Amino acid sequence: MPREQDRFHIAHLYAMALSASMRKCLSCLDTRVDSVAKLEPGLDVAAAPGPEPLIAVQPERIVVRGSRGAMQCACALALLVLATHGRVRAMLVVCALLSLIFAACSRSVEPTPAPQTPPPCASKGLSLTAPDEMATIESVKRALRAPPMPPNLPANDEILTVQVLRFVREHGRDSRRIERLFRKALAYKREALPQKPELDELATSRWLCSAEMPHGGWAQSHWPIGMHCGFSLSGSPVKIERIGACPPPKDTVKLYPFYLGLVDCLQQRLDLTSVEKQQLQQTYEIFDLKGLGAHMVNFTTLSFTKDVIRAFATHYPSSFSKAVVINAPSLFVGLYRVLSKLLSPHVIARVNILGQDWEEALSRDLTEEALYWVACSNAELCRAPFRATGTAAS
């Protein structure tokens, strides 16, 4: 059993790595915590109200005291439990994934429904925004177009409106703050994204598959992803990632341009479809953990996961409507059931953690087309939405 000092050291390092997403996660937690939950025989995790945050590791018991501030250690607490039972490395990426999901789902601002009639605005025909949202969006667009204008600012006014709307839905209606965050996102994309002019051009006319991304052929053996696997019953495009399907790469030289290029191309399609359908498009994300084990977890995957968490939560806000983890380890499913009692109904409605019995739950959310891709081979998944017959999801 690891020493108490070692457990705290592991938890501290992990909490530091996820600090950005955990700060965002706080908004979805209840103000006070007062419960005791048994995760495994002989080990209790207690959360008690108190004025100061406190984590105390005792024999067979871990106590967390405090209000929302104490819950900054929610993921660290999970690691303490897992460290006690010698399962830290196998679960680090799983906990990081949950933090990513919570970070993207726990918005400080609830989405505003699209109005029934189009509001008067400069973007004619774009009716997915409410009048008060449009006032902020127009103010931000004017500021962004003032000299010196960012070189990669979208020229299409409707696309720019949709992109700014995502930040407004995520961060509120402070136009100066939205402008600042949007400029940071543009700067990040200029510096971090791979050069892919041909893919950007293709993305304006059709959905792409992950095999077409930079190093897409290589990635099929390391990170099978289906970019557009049909639709959910609510109309959201479905994206599937099989995190445990293949051995992770030894380095990230090809992984970063592949994944960041994929995320950006997917975002372009979501923005274009939002304009076409006059409704903000967000993906239904499925993360398949089947096969994930300790042998697949190393500092390369941890560092990559941390960077993806930060980039996705910061620069691609309001991008998915629901996230479902399937084939999760039983301990992880039990841990989520305990922590979910601390989450707001808004977040619970957008997150689901399932074990191997995921079929019934997904059948209530997805179309037959999407269910086909959930069960297909890795090679087929990387070609989604294109089947071997040449047909594609509409």
Secondary structure, 3 states (H helix, E strand, C coil): CCCHHHHHHHHHHHHHHCHHHHHHHHHHECCECCEEEEEECCEEEEEECCCCCEEEEECCEEEEECEHHHHHHHHHHHHHHHHHCCCHHHHHHHHHHHHHHHHHHCCCCCCCCCCCCCCCCCCCCCCCCCHHHHHHHHHHHHHHHCCCCCCCCCCCHHHHHHHHHHHHHHHCCCHHHHHHHHHHHHHHHHHHCCCCHHHHHHHCCCCCCHHHCCCHHHHCCCCCEECCCCEECCCCEEEEEECCCCCCCCCCCCHHHHHHHHHHHHHHHHHHHHHHHCCCCCEEEEEECCCCCHHHCCHHHHHHHHHHHHHHHHHCCCCEEEEEEECCCHHHHHHHHHHHHHECHHHHCCEEECCCCCHHHHHCCECHHHHHHHHCCHHHHCCCCECCCCCECC
